[in-house]
């Protein structure tokens, strides 16, 4: 976490950028949770890093003492705030859909849930330059969702939860760019977008002309940020 802060604070770019956090930042997907003191420290660290938007997995919310909620200021569950729209410095609107967490015991999204998501995508994408879905489902469910090739998919699927990392795959007839960090931590996913999806025609992502992704390993070349370290220790 402290190395992540170092990377963010040192990051420089003339282009507008957003910091996005996925699910399962506060406990693992098996439900093992840290102490209330650690959870409070993590929430303060996320606020210090000034994330623009975050996803709280329903499993995290259900497993926490309710006195600890809300956490950092931008982290919401899909049930509490399914859609968030952010306006970047250029005036362009970026939409985020928080995908509903899967019910316990289910490893893939049902047709009913896929249809619900499709209707959300259809509605929201016409109002924004870019539509990003945030998922806590894990690698298998995200892969299966995209393999179904729904009629309406988000422009980008940012995954989280159990499973392998994906450093950037164009899926669903080239309409959705799928990315997710490794679930063991110590990596970040960075996306650069050079061309907005064209809503007036059948748009297909082309990499690297339209979009490019980078997996950043937070190894020993990054020192711990002292302010975040102080919060967490």
Secondary structure, DSSP 8 states (H G I E B T S, - for coil): -HHHHHHHHH---SS----EE-S-SSB-TT--B--HHHHHHHHHHHHHTT-SEEE--HHHHHHS-GGG-S-STTEE-TTT-SEEEEE-TTS-EEEEEE-----TT--S--HHHHHHHHHHHHHHHTTSSEEEEE--S-HHHHHHHHHT--SS--SEEEE-SSS--EEEEEETTTTEEEEE--TTSSEEEEEEESS---TTS-----TTTTEEEEEEE--TTS---HHHHHHH-
